[in-house]
Amino acid sequence: MRIAITVGVLLYFYVGSAFAQQSAFQSGDGQTSIYLNHSAATINLGDSKVSFGYINRHSERKMFWGFEVFGKASSGVTTLFSSNTPKIPEGGGDFVFGFYNPFNFSTGDHPSLFVDDWWLVDVGYSRSSFYVSSVPTPIDSANRAFDRFRTVTAYNALVNGYFAFGVAAGAERRNNLDDLTQVMFETVLVPAPVGSANSVIKTQSGFLGNYREYIAAPIYTDLLFILPPKVKIPKLDYQIGIDGFTRSDVAAFNRSTDGGLGIFLTEKGKPTSVVGGLSVSWNGSKTTVAVVASYNFK
């Protein structure tokens, strides 16, 4: 079982009403289809990512827009404490634009269908650097850079105070590092003298295997149920949310589907304000556990 710990620290900056920041209803890989009304600065220890996001929406207009910039220190929280685990520095950004109440389900002819709903497009780019080879090779020859592009469209709806859902789909350029073997590359800088076993070497963590880049077709879904206020943890004035989710890649190469379930605490009467939670996802014999904590600024 792989355990990923995700801690979100949210810092809000907004003009008018901020809208559609990616939510804390996350699976173990940090993915979600639910975008909520928060701008945020986030620290994600699950994949060692620090990000800042800003969303701008004025109450007098439907359209909103925003951006997110992020940096990623390594391939996971455990690599922060390990010198021989591959580090994958990565940095990038996303631009988001969309519309609140795009189909007039929340107002107008259908005032009671949804409490709130929104549609958006998320376009992103990032660049990472790592070491990978399928054969023994000098360290410098194994160094490689990867440019990740993605476009995702999402639709979210808050049906009432107890039920919300999200659907997201798009295309993303990915690689198969997760399927390769973590190794240590060594290059001899000063050979051992005759009669001695001592030498000087340079080491670098990386990956061994047939490296490949491909276009993924991610599809994410979330069904969120907020339990009635009477169902609560003693001495905690929060409501309990249950999130059933799927995380799929329907592209021909590396096709996969993960399912999962999360239990979250939300502020009473505010189902979009997550305090923290636990989610478990699985794909065959692979299980991922995520612990999520967040702070919502008023």
C-alpha positions, 0 to 999 in steps of 0.5 A: 500500500502506498500512502500519500499525505496531502496538506492544503494551506489555503490563502484567499485573494479575491475581487468580487466573488472568487470562484472555481479553485480546485477543491480539497475533495481529492484522491490520492494522486491529488486529482479532483473534478470539483472546482469550488469558489476559492482562490488558494495557495496550496502546499501538497505534501503528497506530491511535494507541490506548492501552488498559488491560485487566483480566481476572479469573478464579479457578482454582476457577470457570469464569466470568471477567470483565474490562474495557478502557478506551482512548483514541485520539489520531488516525486512524493512526500517520502522523497523529502527524507531520502537521498537516494529516491529520484527527485523530479523538479517541476514547475508550471501554471494553469489558466482557468476561465468559465461561466457561472450558471451557464445553462440557467439551471440555478436561476431563470426558468429553473430556479429550483433545479440547482443551488449553484452550478458552473462550467470551466476550462483549465489549460496548463503547462509544466516542465520537469527534469529527471534521469532515465535510461533503459541501459547503463549510461553516464549520468549526464546522458540520462538527464531528460526534460519533459514538457507537460500540456493539458486541457480539461473542461469541468462541470460542477453543480451543487444540487442542494445543501446535501448533494453535489457532483463534478465531471471533468474530461480532457487531454494531457501529455504524460510520461510513464515514470510511475511504471519504471524502476527507481535506480541509482546511476553511478559515474566513475570520476577517479578510477581506483589506483592499482592495488586499491579498491578506493575510487571517486564516483558521482551518483544520481537517483533516477529511473530504469526502463523503456521511457515513453511519452503519450497523450492521456485522456483523463475523465474524473467524476465525483459524487459528494453527499453531505450527511445531515447535521445530526450525524456528526462527530461528538464535540466537533461542529462539522458536517460529514461529507462522503465523496465517491469518485473515479479517476480514469484514463481512456486513451489506448496506451496505459488505459486505467480506471481508479475508484475510491471513497473519501470521508471529509469534514465540512463547515456546518451549512457550507458543503464547499468548505472542507476542513479535512478528510481521508480518501482511499482509491484502488486500481487492482492490487494498488491502493492509495490513501490520502490524508487531506487538510485545508484551512478556509479563509472567510 
